[in-house]
Amino acid sequence: MTHHQMDALVEGHYRAEETGDLEAIVDGFLPQAEHDVAGRPGGPLHGGDQIRGFYRELLGELRIDRFEPVRRWYGDDHVVDESVLHATAVGHPFGMDGRGRPVQVRFLHIFDFEDGLIQRESAWLDLAAVQQQLSP
């Protein structure tokens, strides 16, 4: 894949998160794709139904306002994306009371691609920063 094609998939994924478009999120993944967030109980998710369920729950707790790009590294069939997530904690994201407060957190994503779609997404976030921002 070209850098342009990888960028289009990643940016499309982020825009779908920002708009809460669950179908667009799932459409960016292969049907048998894997989704993993470091530290999430239960291990990686597989397939569109599980991925849709994760995002339905996440976006009900955390309104994604935008992703601020920091840097991106490319391989032949993957991209590593570092960005800052700007969001509003509208529920209880990550088990913490949001009370409508803004949150900014560094994110590291690794997207693996196959056949022009996302085959695997792995994400790490600075959960300590979220805890600090949402502490009473």
Long-range contacts (C-beta under 8 A, 24 or more apart in sequence): 1-76, 1-77, 1-113, 1-116, 3-74, 3-79, 5-113, 5-116, 6-74, 6-78, 6-79, 6-111, 6-113, 7-72, 7-79, 9-111, 9-113, 9-116, 9-117, 9-118, 10-72, 10-79, 10-81, 10-109, 10-111, 13-111, 13-118, 13-121, 14-64, 14-67, 14-83, 17-55, 17-59, 17-64, 17-67, 18-64, 18-65, 18-66, 18-67, 20-59, 20-63, 20-64, 22-52, 22-55, 22-56, 22-59, 25-51, 25-52, 25-55, 26-51, 26-52, 26-55, 28-117, 28-118, 29-117, 29-118, 29-119, 29-121, 30-114, 30-115, 30-117, 30-118, 30-119, 33-117, 33-118, 33-119, 33-120, 33-121, 34-119, 34-120, 34-121, 35-120, 35-121, 36-120, 36-121, 36-122, 36-123, 37-122, 37-123, 37-124, 37-125, 38-122, 38-123, 38-124, 38-125, 39-127, 58-93, 60-90, 60-91, 61-89, 61-90, 61-91, 61-92, 61-93, 61-94, 61-98, 62-87, 62-88, 62-89, 62-90, 62-91, 62-93, 62-98, 62-103, 63-87, 63-88, 63-90, 65-102, 67-107, 70-106, 77-112, 77-113, 77-114, 78-110, 78-111, 78-112, 78-113, 79-110, 79-111, 79-113, 80-108, 80-109, 80-110, 81-107, 81-108, 81-109, 81-110, 81-111, 82-106, 82-107, 82-108, 83-107, 83-109, 85-125, 89-134, 93-130, 93-134, 94-127, 94-130, 94-131, 96-130, 96-131, 96-134, 96-135, 97-134, 97-136, 98-134, 101-133, 101-134, 102-133, 103-130, 103-133, 103-134, 104-129, 104-133, 105-129, 105-130, 105-133
